[in-house]
Amino acid sequence: MTSPYPIATIIGLLVAALSIASGLIWLERRGLALWQDRYGPNRVGPFGLLQVVADMIKIFTKEDWIPPFADKPVFVLAPAIVVITVLMTFAVVPIAPGIIVTDLNVGLLFFLAMSSLGVYSVVLAGWSSDNKYSLVGGMRAAAQMISYEVFMGLSLIGVVVLAGSFDLAKIVEAQRKMWFVIPQFLGFVLFLIAGIAETRRLPFDLPEAESELVAGYHSEYSGMKFGMFFVGEYLGVTLISALIAVLFFGGWLGPWLPPIVWFFIKLFFFIGFFILLRASLPRPRFDQLMSWGWKLMLPLALANLLVTGAVVLAFR
Amino acid sequence: MLSVLRTMWDVFLHAFHRRVTVQYPDEKAYLAPRYRGRIILSRDPDGGERCVGCYLCAAVCPVDCIALQATEDEHGRRYPEFFRINFSRCIFCGFCEDACPTYAIQLIPDVEMGEYHRPNLVYEKEQLLIDGPGKYPGYNYWKVCGVAIGGKGKGEAENEAPATDLRSLLP
């Protein structure tokens, strides 16, 4: 059920989401350093925590330049779309019983719709930059995101069948006996991989890696617009981790600790997993990525759906 | 997929390894005693300057960063009137230390020489001279060389036989 204090929940959720996303700046650098036998930022504040503040000051005070050859309204709009779609999806995530901004009965479909809209941000950024490298980066990102979205939706249907509803709060309730990761392990793996591809994290960060090699869809961006892409990526990581926790690992369910603490434990566990992925895996080539998505993941998602449907029907 | 999971587990275990970072300036990296760092001019065990102004170091320097002028004091002992090293040119190769006949110029393991103003990188003799003998204690060139200076005539150095008088007929 929806929270009885809507305004407080909305503000609390916004503050929490943006704090976690900015804190991820520090956490990712320290985490990557931990797994690379070095220290991350440890000079700026206690344990380097004020590095976040320093980075924010840097991003805010950089020159916010729009290329004269760029398509101005689209150029300015594109980074905002990333943040808007992710923050909108946070509205349906159940954090604890009673702490959810809106208990939509099609919450899962809303998330899938918003992630599809997120593709626009990359495409518009790549197109409006009027730069052939940005365009290639944007096209690759769009192709990757759209391909991996296909089986993201399919992998979640197993969860919906087991829970009997698209409502995320009801899905959490339905996991009281057993977390859905056990019957739907393949669905979990598929959703995890699709989630990594949707947020353009390593190993699926070809659009960004191009900025290390050549340019990429955010090559012409500087200042706060780049900051929007940056924070939007971390918000996406937080969102996917939260959704994995909610859909497959029982959300806020757990013994003797308060539910919200369990939610955050699971959330940070998966955020740490995302950072470990970035520290450890090499990047596949783009054609390898695409063929993997269409020729391996999609058939597996369909097979998962088939088996889940058959088993549920047989045991009815 | 299994290889991927194994890679991730291996990288995860790196969290329990010691970090290789040296936290400068709280910790400093170890420099061996013969590390070629800052250049100094050393003194004898008796306190006089070792440098005799022979120009060998300036001649051997591959980048010509040493400038000096030799002069003599009232006892006939040579010393440099000025001795200037331009550390923005110096490549710390150590050739000057190898060329020096008196162990005067030495390179020590000190590397903290950063400056904001480039002319401050030209060190004069006062900034190069140290009070001790540096890496070679107990060596005094003037005690073993054959040159006659005030207080030591010909034939009075260590391990030296007295000079023979070439103008007399006695053996």
HADDOCK unambig.tbl for C-alpha pairs under 7 A between the chains (distance, minus, plus):
assign (segid A and resid 34 and name CA) (segid B and resid 15 and name CA) 5.31 0.50 0.50
assign (segid A and resid 35 and name CA) (segid B and resid 11 and name CA) 6.08 0.50 0.50
assign (segid A and resid 35 and name CA) (segid B and resid 12 and name CA) 6.20 0.50 0.50
assign (segid A and resid 35 and name CA) (segid B and resid 14 and name CA) 5.12 0.50 0.50
assign (segid A and resid 35 and name CA) (segid B and resid 15 and name CA) 4.99 0.50 0.50
assign (segid A and resid 36 and name CA) (segid B and resid 14 and name CA) 6.77 0.50 0.50
assign (segid A and resid 37 and name CA) (segid B and resid 14 and name CA) 6.50 0.50 0.50
assign (segid A and resid 37 and name CA) (segid B and resid 17 and name CA) 6.52 0.50 0.50
assign (segid A and resid 37 and name CA) (segid B and resid 18 and name CA) 6.53 0.50 0.50
assign (segid A and resid 37 and name CA) (segid B and resid 19 and name CA) 4.43 0.50 0.50
assign (segid A and resid 37 and name CA) (segid B and resid 20 and name CA) 6.07 0.50 0.50
assign (segid A and resid 38 and name CA) (segid B and resid 19 and name CA) 4.79 0.50 0.50
assign (segid A and resid 38 and name CA) (segid B and resid 20 and name CA) 5.88 0.50 0.50
assign (segid A and resid 38 and name CA) (segid B and resid 21 and name CA) 5.58 0.50 0.50
assign (segid A and resid 39 and name CA) (segid B and resid 19 and name CA) 6.96 0.50 0.50
assign (segid A and resid 39 and name CA) (segid B and resid 21 and name CA) 6.83 0.50 0.50
assign (segid A and resid 277 and name CA) (segid B and resid 8 and name CA) 6.88 0.50 0.50
assign (segid A and resid 280 and name CA) (segid B and resid 7 and name CA) 6.56 0.50 0.50
assign (segid A and resid 280 and name CA) (segid B and resid 8 and name CA) 5.60 0.50 0.50
assign (segid A and resid 280 and name CA) (segid B and resid 11 and name CA) 5.88 0.50 0.50
